[in-house]
Amino acid sequence: MRRRISRAVAVTAAALAAGTLTALPAQAAEVRPAVGGAFAFAGHGFGHGIGMSQWGAQSRALGGQSHRTILDFYYPGTTVGRQADRVLRVGLTAFANAAVAVYAPTAGQLTISSSAQKLGPGQRLVVAPAGGGLSGAVDGGWNETWGGTVTVSGPDGVLLQKGDGTFVRYDGTIRIVTGPKLTVVNDVPLETYLRGVVPAESPASFHPEALEAQSVAARSYAMSVLRPQAQTDICDTTACQVYRGAELRDRNGVTTWTTPASTNAAIAATAGEIRSYEGQVAFTQFSSSNGGWTVAGSKPYLQAREDPFSGPGAAAGGSVAAWTATVPATAFDAGCAPGGRATTLVLTDRDGRGDYGGRVTRANLVCTNGTVAVTGTKIRQLGGLRSDWFSIASAVRQRYDALGGAASLGPATSAELGTPDGRGAYQHFAGGSIYASAAGAHDVRGAIRTEWARLGWENGLGFPTTGDTRTPGGTGFYNHFQNGSVYWSPATGAHAVRGAILAEWARTGWETGLGFPTTSDARTPNGQGYYTHFQNGSIYWSPATGARLTRGAIRAEWARLGWENGLGFPVTGDTALANGRGWFNRFQGGSIYWGPTTGAHAVRGAVYDAWAAQGWENGSLGMPTGDERWNGSTLTQTFQGGTLTFSSVTGRVARG
């Protein structure tokens, strides 16, 4: 292999000196084609990274910081404030359906406020839209209609059944408001509401000071986003902050979760405490982990700051500060124009903070039907990633390292760049190049690379689908590409073979059959087909005949007669006679037969038809022994068993 590398280095150096492989200037964009149908991500953090990091709060609490010290860091400039308990109107997203099933959670009865009807233990009330109001029906019991709203309450809250058959118990009261889809609202005191929020947002096993910081942040957040003019003050999903209610039950009614003592204690310890800024409740955003840097938000106290307490390894048990993910390229198809398939992600801008250059702010999604400008957040959403602070593994670099790095390909002579079509990435090295695309990351070297470049790089034969590979016999090298192959041997040089000619060559045994190509595939002089010459023959192709091989004395005779301009293109390959005594090729304008004692001779026209009628070489005439000869209007051809003479005057063939 050492000889091969030396040859490659020499060829590359010469090409660079000649200006054919000029290294382009480095660019900031990170071009990452999907390799193996997927993208390999590595990243930091979980969530948007604005405000408090929950894992950062845990790390700080474990380090001895109080909840107020933690909040001072994540919301600088805010102060401690007070908030009296009050009722929140929480929109319950999971129940915005065509009907809602209501149960009493315990032995106590539920009261329907609009009619004073009662719902006893074990009974189910189904509420559904009815005209401009609501209808309620109890299995095996009463039914009635109400105006646009009905309120349900009980001594232990209200139990609602979700569409998947599970149940949620809510403290406070439940209001059901009519509409195309019902709006279901939990009217619940703020401090009680927090009991269903804090354990949904932070692990209940966290340090008490971290849970107290979460309690204050959640209380402040809820008060900062109130919507007095809307039907609800706040929602119950990550679009606001997650609210799980008071208790979860499975389909059999068995309790699977209830508010933990640890978070209830943290809420009680901070009762009424909020963060304020200039007389207003602070907008205290938070996320699971900022990965080591907070992200600037919409308020002066939501600042971008380095946060070592939230970086990788900072908190015991933390697993979201650093993460990896392999995402199929198909996950990003939804970001393409209709009908497009994602092929490449190009990361064009970052915020400049931390590893990889920080969070991705701008990018391009390259699809089979065009390129779409996207944000890092959009990539996160499409790929189901934990954050927009990520890198995508360079397949070029991985391949370079796998090949042995500089010991194999030498030092880099260009930056890693994107191909002009945006569908791949490449880097030139002193000993060759590596190209990465949906077809994988592969090295191309020496004269093979020079030939590939001559044919237009990836715009000619397409991207490489194999690396620089020694042929099985050890006498040469090859690369397969999307649209063909290039083979090299010391005796023949590097030549491209593609299409049906490549398939026919493969059928005959590649270089162990016809040998290495001695020309790249080329158009025939008459413009009607293509051919490739090999060491032991040729393969010609035309739309009418397909790809056929011809070799030896038959090929020499065909060449003497003018190649495809004489007998036309071959319509069969080089074929052994049934009697084992020779070979033949049929052509559009006749046939050439060869035998060891007779040589190669063309037979065509009326003489060919007459010879065929008497049994070809198996008839009494045997094989042709001479070429056709004209004498005025008469053509004569000799065979082993006689002659055939054709008269252009009569159009008849006579045997002599």
C-alpha positions as CSV (number, residue, x, y, z in Angstrom):
1,M,0.0,0.0,0.0
2,R,3.0,2.3,0.5
3,R,3.6,2.4,-3.2
4,R,0.0,3.4,-3.8
5,I,0.2,6.3,-1.3
6,S,3.4,7.6,-2.8
7,R,1.8,7.6,-6.3
8,A,-1.3,9.3,-5.0
9,V,0.8,12.0,-3.2
10,A,2.8,12.6,-6.4
11,V,-0.3,12.9,-8.6
12,T,-2.0,15.2,-6.1
13,A,1.0,17.5,-5.7
14,A,1.3,17.8,-9.4
15,A,-2.4,18.6,-9.7
16,L,-2.2,21.3,-7.0
17,A,0.8,22.8,-8.7
18,A,-1.1,22.9,-12.0
19,G,-4.0,24.6,-10.3
20,T,-6.5,21.9,-11.0
21,L,-7.2,21.3,-7.2
22,T,-6.9,24.8,-5.9
23,A,-7.7,24.8,-2.2
24,L,-10.7,27.0,-1.4
25,P,-10.7,29.4,1.5
26,A,-12.2,28.1,4.8
27,Q,-15.8,28.9,5.4
28,A,-17.8,29.0,8.6
29,A,-20.6,26.8,7.4
30,E,-20.6,23.2,8.7
31,V,-21.8,21.1,5.8
32,R,-23.1,17.8,7.1
33,P,-24.7,15.3,4.6
34,A,-26.7,12.4,6.0
35,V,-24.4,9.4,6.0
36,G,-26.0,6.0,6.2
37,G,-29.4,7.7,6.1
38,A,-28.8,9.5,9.4
39,F,-27.2,12.4,11.2
40,A,-25.0,11.9,14.3
41,F,-25.6,14.7,16.8
42,A,-23.7,15.6,20.0
43,G,-25.0,18.4,22.1
44,H,-25.4,20.2,25.4
45,G,-28.4,21.1,27.5
46,F,-32.1,20.2,27.4
47,G,-34.6,22.9,26.5
48,H,-34.3,26.6,25.5
49,G,-31.7,27.4,28.1
50,I,-33.3,30.7,29.1
51,G,-33.4,31.6,32.8
52,M,-32.9,29.0,35.4
53,S,-31.3,25.6,34.7
54,Q,-33.0,23.0,36.8
55,W,-30.0,20.8,36.8
56,G,-27.8,23.9,37.5
57,A,-30.0,24.7,40.5
58,Q,-29.5,21.1,41.7
59,S,-25.7,21.4,41.3
60,R,-25.7,24.8,43.1
61,A,-27.9,23.4,45.9
62,L,-25.6,20.4,46.4
63,G,-22.8,23.0,46.6
64,G,-24.4,24.7,49.5
65,Q,-26.3,27.6,47.8
66,S,-29.7,28.7,49.0
67,H,-32.7,28.9,46.8
68,R,-32.5,32.7,46.8
69,T,-28.8,32.7,45.9
70,I,-29.6,30.3,43.0
71,L,-32.4,32.6,41.8
72,D,-30.1,35.6,42.1
73,F,-27.8,34.0,39.6
74,Y,-30.4,33.0,37.1
75,Y,-32.5,36.2,37.3
76,P,-29.9,38.9,38.1
77,G,-31.5,42.2,39.1
78,T,-34.7,40.7,40.4
79,T,-35.7,40.9,44.0
80,V,-37.8,38.9,46.5
81,G,-41.5,39.7,46.3
82,R,-44.7,38.5,47.8
83,Q,-47.9,37.1,46.1
84,A,-51.1,36.4,47.9
85,D,-52.8,33.1,47.2
86,R,-55.5,33.4,44.5
87,V,-57.4,31.2,42.1
88,L,-55.9,30.4,38.7
89,R,-57.9,29.3,35.7
90,V,-55.8,26.4,34.2
91,G,-56.7,25.2,30.7
92,L,-56.6,21.4,30.6
93,T,-55.4,20.6,27.1
94,A,-55.9,16.9,27.2
95,F,-59.7,17.3,27.7
96,A,-60.4,19.7,24.8
97,N,-62.5,17.1,23.1
98,A,-66.1,16.5,21.9
99,A,-67.1,15.1,25.3
100,V,-65.7,14.8,28.8
101,A,-66.2,11.9,31.2
102,V,-66.5,13.0,34.9
103,Y,-66.3,10.9,38.0
104,A,-66.3,11.4,41.8
105,P,-62.7,10.5,42.9
106,T,-63.8,9.2,46.4
107,A,-66.9,8.2,48.3
108,G,-67.9,11.9,48.4
109,Q,-70.5,13.2,45.9
110,L,-69.9,15.7,43.2
111,T,-72.2,18.7,42.9
112,I,-73.3,20.2,39.6
113,S,-73.5,23.9,40.5
114,S,-75.9,24.9,37.7
115,S,-78.6,22.4,38.8
116,A,-77.6,21.0,42.1
117,Q,-77.6,17.5,40.7
118,K,-75.4,15.0,42.4
119,L,-72.9,12.5,41.0
120,G,-72.3,9.6,43.3
121,P,-69.3,7.2,43.6
122,G,-69.0,4.8,40.7
123,Q,-71.2,6.9,38.4
124,R,-70.0,8.5,35.2
125,L,-71.2,11.8,33.9
126,V,-70.6,12.5,30.2
127,V,-70.8,16.2,29.2
128,A,-71.0,17.1,25.5
129,P,-72.0,20.1,23.4
130,A,-75.7,20.5,22.7
131,G,-76.8,23.3,20.5
132,G,-75.5,26.5,22.1
133,G,-75.2,24.8,25.5
134,L,-74.2,21.5,27.1
135,S,-75.9,18.1,27.8
136,G,-75.1,15.9,30.7
137,A,-76.0,12.2,31.0
138,V,-75.3,9.8,33.8
139,D,-75.1,6.1,33.0
140,G,-78.3,4.5,34.2
141,G,-79.3,7.8,35.9
142,W,-80.3,11.3,35.2
143,N,-79.7,13.6,32.2
144,E,-80.3,17.3,31.6
145,T,-79.0,20.3,29.6
146,W,-77.4,23.5,30.7
147,G,-76.3,26.8,29.3
148,G,-72.8,27.5,28.0
149,T,-71.0,26.5,31.1
150,V,-71.3,23.8,33.8
151,T,-69.2,23.7,37.0
152,V,-68.4,20.5,38.9
153,S,-67.0,20.3,42.4
154,G,-66.5,17.9,45.3
155,P,-64.8,17.5,48.7
156,D,-61.8,15.7,47.2
157,G,-61.7,17.4,43.8
158,V,-62.9,16.0,40.5
159,L,-61.8,12.9,38.5
160,L,-61.6,13.3,34.7
161,Q,-61.0,10.4,32.2
162,K,-58.5,11.0,29.4
163,G,-58.9,9.7,25.9
164,D,-56.4,6.8,26.6
165,G,-58.6,5.6,29.4
166,T,-56.4,6.9,32.3
167,F,-57.6,9.3,34.9
168,V,-56.5,12.6,36.5
169,R,-57.8,14.0,39.8
170,Y,-57.8,17.8,40.1
171,D,-58.2,19.8,43.3
172,G,-60.5,22.8,43.1
173,T,-63.4,22.9,40.7
174,I,-63.8,21.9,37.0
175,R,-65.6,24.2,34.6
176,I,-66.7,22.9,31.2
177,V,-67.4,25.6,28.6
178,T,-69.2,24.8,25.3
179,G,-67.8,25.3,21.8
180,P,-66.7,23.2,18.8
181,K,-64.4,21.5,21.2
182,L,-65.1,21.8,24.8
183,T,-62.8,24.0,26.9
184,V,-62.1,22.4,30.3
185,V,-60.8,24.6,33.0
186,N,-59.5,23.8,36.5
187,D,-60.1,26.7,38.9
188,V,-57.5,26.0,41.6
189,P,-55.7,28.1,44.2
190,L,-52.2,29.2,43.1
191,E,-50.4,27.3,46.0
192,T,-52.4,24.2,45.3
193,Y,-51.7,24.5,41.5
194,L,-48.0,24.5,42.3
195,R,-48.3,21.1,43.9
196,G,-49.0,19.7,40.4
197,V,-46.4,21.8,38.6
198,V,-43.1,21.6,40.7
199,P,-42.8,17.8,40.5
200,A,-43.8,17.8,36.8
201,E,-40.9,20.2,36.1
202,S,-38.1,19.1,38.5
203,P,-37.3,15.6,39.8
204,A,-38.9,15.3,43.3
205,S,-35.5,13.7,44.4
206,F,-33.7,17.1,44.0
207,H,-32.1,18.9,46.9
208,P,-34.7,20.9,49.0
209,E,-33.1,24.2,48.0
210,A,-33.3,23.3,44.3
211,L,-37.0,22.5,44.7
212,E,-37.6,25.7,46.6
213,A,-35.9,27.6,43.7
214,Q,-38.2,25.8,41.3
215,S,-41.3,26.6,43.4
216,V,-40.5,30.3,43.4
217,A,-39.7,30.3,39.7
218,A,-43.0,28.4,38.9
219,R,-45.1,30.7,41.1
220,S,-43.5,33.8,39.5
221,Y,-43.9,32.4,36.0
222,A,-47.6,31.7,36.4
223,M,-48.3,35.2,37.7
224,S,-46.3,36.8,34.9
225,V,-48.2,35.2,32.1
226,L,-51.8,35.7,33.3
227,R,-54.4,36.2,30.6
228,P,-57.2,38.1,32.2
229,Q,-59.2,38.6,29.0
230,A,-59.0,35.0,27.9
231,Q,-61.0,31.9,29.0
232,T,-58.0,30.6,30.9
233,D,-55.0,32.2,32.7
234,I,-52.5,29.5,31.8
235,C,-52.2,26.1,30.0
236,D,-51.0,22.8,31.4
237,T,-48.3,21.9,28.9
238,T,-44.7,22.9,28.1
239,A,-46.2,25.8,26.1
240,C,-46.7,27.3,29.6
241,Q,-45.4,25.0,32.4
242,V,-46.4,21.4,32.9
243,Y,-49.3,20.8,35.4
244,R,-50.2,17.2,36.3
245,G,-53.0,17.8,38.7
246,A,-53.2,16.2,42.1
247,E,-53.2,12.5,41.2
248,L,-52.9,10.1,38.3
249,R,-54.7,6.8,38.0
250,D,-54.4,4.0,35.4
251,R,-57.3,2.5,33.4
252,N,-58.3,0.3,36.3
253,G,-58.5,3.3,38.7
254,V,-55.3,2.4,40.6
255,T,-53.3,5.5,41.7
256,T,-49.9,5.6,39.8
257,W,-48.8,9.1,41.0
258,T,-49.7,11.7,43.6
259,T,-48.0,14.9,44.6
260,P,-44.7,14.1,46.4
261,A,-44.0,15.2,50.0
262,S,-40.6,16.7,48.9
263,T,-42.1,19.2,46.5
264,N,-45.1,19.9,48.7
265,A,-42.7,20.9,51.4
266,A,-40.7,23.2,49.1
267,I,-43.9,24.9,48.0
268,A,-45.0,25.4,51.6
269,A,-41.5,26.7,52.6
270,T,-41.7,29.4,50.0
271,A,-45.4,30.1,50.2
272,G,-46.2,33.4,48.4
273,E,-42.6,34.1,47.4
274,I,-42.0,35.4,43.9
275,R,-39.3,37.3,42.0
276,S,-40.0,40.9,41.0
277,Y,-38.4,43.4,38.6
278,E,-39.2,47.1,38.7
279,G,-42.5,46.5,40.5
280,Q,-43.7,43.7,38.2
281,V,-43.6,39.9,38.6
282,A,-40.6,38.6,36.8
283,F,-41.0,36.4,33.7
284,T,-39.0,33.5,35.2
285,Q,-38.4,31.1,32.4
286,F,-36.5,27.9,33.1
287,S,-35.5,24.7,31.4
288,S,-34.0,21.4,32.3
289,S,-30.3,22.3,31.6
290,N,-28.6,25.1,29.8
291,G,-25.5,22.8,29.2
292,G,-23.1,25.4,30.6
293,W,-24.3,28.7,29.2
294,T,-27.6,30.5,29.7
295,V,-29.4,32.0,26.7
296,A,-30.5,35.6,26.5
297,G,-34.2,36.0,26.7
298,S,-36.7,38.8,26.2
299,K,-36.1,40.5,29.6
300,P,-33.1,42.4,31.0
301,Y,-32.7,39.8,33.7
302,L,-32.7,36.9,31.2
303,Q,-29.0,37.2,30.3
304,A,-26.5,35.0,28.5
305,R,-24.0,33.9,31.1
306,E,-21.5,31.1,31.5
307,D,-22.9,28.6,34.0
308,P,-20.3,26.0,35.1
309,F,-22.9,24.5,37.6
310,S,-24.9,23.3,34.6
311,G,-22.1,22.0,32.4
312,P,-21.3,18.4,31.7
313,G,-20.6,16.5,34.9
314,A,-21.5,19.4,37.2
315,A,-24.4,17.7,39.0
316,A,-24.4,14.1,40.2
317,G,-26.8,12.1,38.1
318,G,-27.2,14.8,35.5
319,S,-27.4,13.3,32.0
320,V,-28.7,16.1,29.9
321,A,-25.8,18.6,30.0
322,A,-24.1,16.4,27.4
323,W,-25.9,14.1,25.0
324,T,-25.7,12.3,21.7
325,A,-28.4,11.3,19.3
326,T,-28.6,9.6,15.9
327,V,-31.5,10.9,13.9
328,P,-32.7,9.5,10.6
329,A,-32.7,11.9,7.7
330,T,-36.4,11.2,7.1
331,A,-37.1,13.1,10.4
332,F,-36.2,16.3,8.6
333,D,-38.3,15.7,5.5
334,A,-41.1,17.7,7.1
335,G,-39.0,20.8,6.8
336,C,-38.6,20.4,3.0
337,A,-41.0,21.7,0.4
338,P,-43.8,19.1,-0.3
339,G,-42.4,16.0,-1.8
340,G,-38.8,16.7,-0.9
341,R,-36.4,14.5,1.1
342,A,-33.7,15.9,3.4
343,T,-30.1,15.2,2.4
344,T,-27.9,17.6,4.1
345,L,-27.8,20.0,7.1
346,V,-25.6,23.1,6.7
347,L,-25.0,25.0,10.0
348,T,-24.2,28.6,9.0
349,D,-24.3,30.6,12.3
350,R,-23.9,30.1,16.0
351,D,-24.1,32.4,19.0
352,G,-20.4,32.1,19.8
353,R,-20.8,30.8,23.4
354,G,-19.2,27.5,24.5
355,D,-18.3,24.3,22.8
356,Y,-18.7,24.0,19.0
357,G,-19.0,27.8,18.8
358,G,-22.3,27.8,20.8
359,R,-25.9,27.2,19.9
360,V,-27.0,27.0,16.3
361,T,-28.8,30.2,15.3
362,R,-29.1,29.8,11.5
363,A,-28.9,26.8,9.1
364,N,-29.9,25.5,5.8
365,L,-31.8,22.3,5.2
366,V,-30.9,20.9,1.8
367,C,-33.6,18.8,0.2
368,T,-34.0,16.9,-3.1
369,N,-36.3,19.7,-4.3
370,G,-34.5,22.8,-2.9
371,T,-32.9,24.4,0.1
372,V,-34.8,25.8,3.1
373,A,-33.4,28.4,5.5
374,V,-34.1,27.2,9.1
375,T,-33.1,28.1,12.7
376,G,-31.3,25.9,15.2
377,T,-34.6,25.7,17.1
378,K,-36.4,24.3,13.9
379,I,-33.7,21.6,13.6
380,R,-34.2,20.8,17.2
381,Q,-38.0,20.5,16.7
382,L,-37.7,18.4,13.5
383,G,-35.1,16.1,14.9
384,G,-36.6,15.7,18.4
385,L,-33.3,17.0,19.8
386,R,-32.8,18.1,23.4
387,S,-31.6,21.6,22.5
388,D,-30.3,23.8,19.7
389,W,-26.7,23.6,21.1
390,F,-25.3,20.8,19.1
391,S,-22.8,19.7,16.6
392,I,-23.2,17.1,13.8
393,A,-20.4,14.6,13.4
394,S,-18.1,15.3,10.4
395,A,-18.2,12.1,8.3
396,V,-15.1,13.5,6.5
397,R,-13.2,13.8,9.8
398,Q,-14.3,10.4,11.0
399,R,-13.2,8.7,7.8
400,Y,-9.9,10.5,7.8
401,D,-9.2,9.3,11.3
402,A,-10.4,5.7,10.5
403,L,-7.9,5.6,7.5
404,G,-5.1,6.6,9.8
405,G,-5.1,10.3,9.4
406,A,-2.0,12.0,8.2
407,A,-0.1,8.7,8.0
408,S,-2.5,7.6,5.3
409,L,-3.7,10.8,3.5
410,G,-1.2,13.3,4.6
411,P,-2.0,16.8,6.0
412,A,-5.0,18.8,4.9
413,T,-4.6,21.1,1.9
414,S,-8.1,22.7,2.2
415,A,-10.7,23.3,4.9
416,E,-13.7,21.0,5.0
417,L,-16.1,22.5,2.6
418,G,-19.5,22.0,1.1
419,T,-19.9,20.8,-2.5
420,P,-21.4,23.3,-4.9
421,D,-24.7,21.5,-5.0
422,G,-25.0,21.6,-1.2
423,R,-25.5,17.8,-1.0
424,G,-22.1,16.9,0.4
425,A,-18.9,17.9,2.1
426,Y,-15.3,17.3,1.1
427,Q,-11.7,18.0,2.2
428,H,-8.5,17.7,0.2
429,F,-5.4,16.3,1.7
430,A,-1.9,15.9,0.3
431,G,-2.6,12.2,-0.5
432,G,-6.1,12.4,-1.8
433,S,-9.6,13.7,-0.9
434,I,-12.5,12.5,1.2
435,Y,-16.0,13.2,0.0
436,A,-19.1,12.7,2.2
437,S,-22.7,12.4,1.0
438,A,-25.8,10.3,1.5
439,A,-23.6,7.6,-0.2
440,G,-21.2,7.6,2.7
441,A,-17.8,9.1,3.3
442,H,-15.1,7.8,1.1
443,D,-11.5,8.5,0.0
444,V,-10.5,9.1,-3.6
445,R,-6.9,9.3,-4.5
446,G,-4.2,9.6,-7.2
447,A,-5.0,9.1,-10.9
448,I,-8.5,7.9,-10.1
449,R,-9.3,11.2,-8.4
450,T,-7.7,13.0,-11.4
451,E,-10.0,11.1,-13.8
452,W,-13.0,11.8,-11.6
453,A,-12.1,15.5,-11.5
454,R,-11.8,15.5,-15.3
455,L,-15.3,14.1,-15.6
456,G,-16.8,16.8,-13.3
457,W,-16.3,15.5,-9.8
458,E,-19.6,14.7,-8.2
459,N,-21.5,16.5,-11.0
460,G,-20.1,13.8,-13.4
461,L,-19.9,10.3,-11.9
462,G,-21.7,11.4,-8.7
463,F,-20.3,10.9,-5.2
464,P,-18.1,8.0,-4.3
465,T,-19.8,4.9,-2.9
466,T,-16.6,3.1,-2.0
467,G,-13.2,4.2,-0.9
468,D,-10.0,3.7,-2.7
469,T,-9.9,-0.1,-3.0
470,R,-7.4,-2.6,-4.3
471,T,-8.8,-5.0,-6.9
472,P,-9.1,-8.7,-5.7
473,G,-6.1,-9.7,-7.9
474,G,-4.0,-7.0,-6.4
475,T,-3.0,-5.5,-9.7
476,G,-4.9,-2.3,-9.5
477,F,-7.3,0.0,-7.6
478,Y,-10.8,1.3,-8.1
479,N,-13.5,3.6,-6.7
480,H,-17.2,3.0,-7.4
481,F,-19.3,6.1,-7.7
482,Q,-23.0,6.8,-7.9
483,N,-23.0,6.9,-11.7
484,G,-20.1,4.6,-12.6
485,S,-16.6,3.4,-11.6
486,V,-13.0,4.4,-12.2
487,Y,-10.4,1.6,-12.4
488,W,-6.6,2.1,-12.4
489,S,-3.7,-0.2,-13.1
490,P,-0.1,0.6,-13.8
491,A,-0.4,-0.7,-17.4
492,T,-3.7,1.1,-18.3
493,G,-4.0,4.2,-16.2
494,A,-7.3,5.4,-14.8
495,H,-10.5,5.1,-16.8
496,A,-14.2,5.5,-16.1
497,V,-16.8,2.8,-16.9
498,R,-20.5,3.4,-16.4
499,G,-24.0,2.4,-17.2
500,A,-24.9,-0.7,-19.1
501,I,-21.3,-1.1,-20.2
502,L,-20.2,-1.3,-16.6
503,A,-22.9,-3.8,-15.9
504,E,-21.8,-6.0,-18.8
505,W,-18.2,-5.7,-17.8
506,A,-19.2,-6.8,-14.3
507,R,-21.1,-9.8,-15.7
508,T,-18.0,-10.9,-17.5
509,G,-15.9,-10.9,-14.4
510,W,-14.6,-7.3,-14.1
511,E,-10.9,-7.0,-14.6
512,T,-10.5,-10.8,-14.4
513,G,-12.5,-11.2,-17.5
514,L,-11.9,-8.4,-20.1
515,G,-9.0,-6.9,-18.1
516,F,-8.8,-3.3,-17.1
517,P,-10.3,-0.5,-19.2
518,T,-7.9,1.2,-21.5
519,T,-10.2,4.0,-22.4
520,S,-12.9,5.8,-20.5
521,D,-16.4,5.3,-21.9
522,A,-16.7,7.5,-25.0
523,R,-19.3,8.3,-27.6
524,T,-18.9,6.4,-31.0
525,P,-17.9,8.6,-33.9
526,N,-21.4,8.3,-35.5
527,G,-22.9,9.6,-32.2
528,Q,-25.3,6.6,-31.9
529,G,-23.7,4.8,-29.0
530,Y,-20.9,4.5,-26.5
531,Y,-18.0,2.1,-26.0
532,T,-15.2,1.3,-23.6
533,H,-12.0,-0.6,-24.7
534,F,-10.5,-3.1,-22.3
535,Q,-7.2,-5.0,-22.3
536,N,-8.9,-8.1,-23.7
537,G,-11.8,-6.7,-25.7
538,S,-14.4,-4.0,-26.0
539,I,-18.0,-3.4,-24.9
540,Y,-20.2,-1.3,-27.2
541,W,-23.7,0.0,-26.4
542,S,-26.5,1.6,-28.4
543,P,-30.1,2.2,-27.5
544,A,-31.2,-0.4,-30.0
545,T,-28.7,-3.2,-29.1
546,G,-27.8,-2.7,-25.5
547,A,-24.3,-3.4,-24.2
548,R,-22.4,-6.2,-25.9
549,L,-18.8,-7.4,-25.8
550,T,-16.6,-8.3,-28.6
551,R,-13.0,-9.5,-28.4
552,G,-10.0,-11.2,-30.1
553,A,-9.9,-11.9,-33.8
554,I,-13.7,-11.2,-34.1
555,R,-13.1,-7.7,-32.7
556,A,-10.1,-7.2,-35.0
557,E,-12.2,-8.2,-38.1
558,W,-15.1,-5.9,-37.0
559,A,-12.6,-3.1,-36.6
560,R,-11.2,-3.8,-40.1
561,L,-14.7,-3.5,-41.5
562,G,-15.2,-0.1,-39.9
563,W,-16.5,-0.9,-36.4
564,E,-20.1,0.2,-36.0
565,N,-20.0,2.1,-39.3
566,G,-19.4,-1.2,-41.1
567,L,-21.4,-4.1,-39.7
568,G,-23.3,-1.9,-37.2
569,F,-23.4,-2.4,-33.4
570,P,-23.1,-5.9,-31.9
571,V,-26.4,-7.5,-31.0
572,T,-24.9,-10.4,-29.1
573,G,-21.9,-10.8,-27.0
574,D,-18.9,-13.0,-27.9
575,T,-20.5,-16.4,-28.0
576,A,-19.2,-19.9,-28.2
577,L,-20.5,-22.2,-31.0
578,A,-22.7,-25.0,-29.9
579,N,-20.2,-27.5,-31.3
580,G,-17.4,-26.0,-29.4
581,R,-15.3,-25.3,-32.5
582,G,-15.3,-21.5,-32.6
583,W,-17.0,-18.3,-31.6
584,F,-19.2,-15.7,-33.1
585,N,-20.7,-12.2,-32.7
586,R,-23.9,-11.1,-34.4
587,F,-24.1,-7.5,-35.5
588,Q,-26.8,-5.3,-36.9
589,G,-25.5,-5.8,-40.4
590,G,-24.2,-9.4,-40.2
591,S,-22.1,-11.8,-38.2
592,I,-18.5,-12.6,-37.7
593,Y,-17.5,-16.2,-37.1
594,W,-14.1,-17.4,-35.9
595,G,-12.5,-20.9,-35.8
596,P,-9.0,-21.9,-34.9
597,T,-8.3,-23.2,-38.4
598,T,-10.5,-20.8,-40.4
599,G,-9.8,-17.4,-38.7
600,A,-12.4,-14.6,-38.4
601,H,-14.7,-13.7,-41.3
602,A,-17.8,-11.7,-41.7
603,V,-20.9,-13.1,-43.3
604,R,-23.9,-10.9,-44.2
605,G,-26.7,-10.2,-46.5
606,A,-28.1,-12.8,-48.9
607,V,-25.1,-15.0,-48.5
608,Y,-25.6,-15.0,-44.7
609,D,-29.3,-16.0,-45.2
610,A,-28.4,-18.8,-47.6
611,W,-25.7,-20.1,-45.2
612,A,-28.2,-20.0,-42.3
613,A,-30.8,-21.9,-44.4
614,Q,-28.4,-24.8,-44.8
615,G,-27.6,-25.1,-41.0
616,W,-24.9,-22.4,-40.3
617,E,-21.6,-24.0,-39.4
618,N,-23.3,-27.3,-38.7
619,G,-24.4,-27.7,-42.3
620,S,-22.4,-29.0,-45.2
621,L,-20.8,-25.7,-45.9
622,G,-19.1,-25.5,-42.4
623,M,-17.4,-22.4,-41.3
624,P,-16.5,-19.4,-43.5
625,T,-12.8,-19.6,-44.6
626,G,-12.6,-16.3,-46.6
627,D,-14.0,-12.8,-46.8
628,E,-16.6,-11.8,-49.3
629,R,-15.2,-10.8,-52.6
630,W,-16.9,-8.8,-55.4
631,N,-16.2,-9.4,-59.1
632,G,-18.4,-7.0,-60.9
633,S,-22.0,-7.8,-60.0
634,T,-21.1,-11.0,-58.3
635,L,-20.1,-11.6,-54.7
636,T,-18.4,-14.9,-53.7
637,Q,-17.5,-16.2,-50.3
638,T,-15.7,-19.5,-49.5
639,F,-16.6,-22.0,-46.7
640,Q,-15.1,-25.2,-45.6
641,G,-17.5,-27.1,-47.7
642,G,-17.8,-24.9,-50.8
643,T,-18.7,-21.5,-51.9
644,L,-21.7,-19.2,-52.0
645,T,-22.1,-16.8,-54.9
646,F,-24.5,-13.9,-54.9
647,S,-25.7,-12.0,-58.1
648,S,-26.8,-8.5,-57.6
649,V,-28.5,-8.7,-61.0
650,T,-30.7,-11.7,-60.1
651,G,-30.7,-11.3,-56.3
652,R,-30.1,-15.0,-56.0
653,V,-27.4,-17.1,-54.2
654,A,-25.9,-20.2,-55.8
655,R,-23.7,-22.8,-54.2
656,G,-20.5,-23.8,-55.9
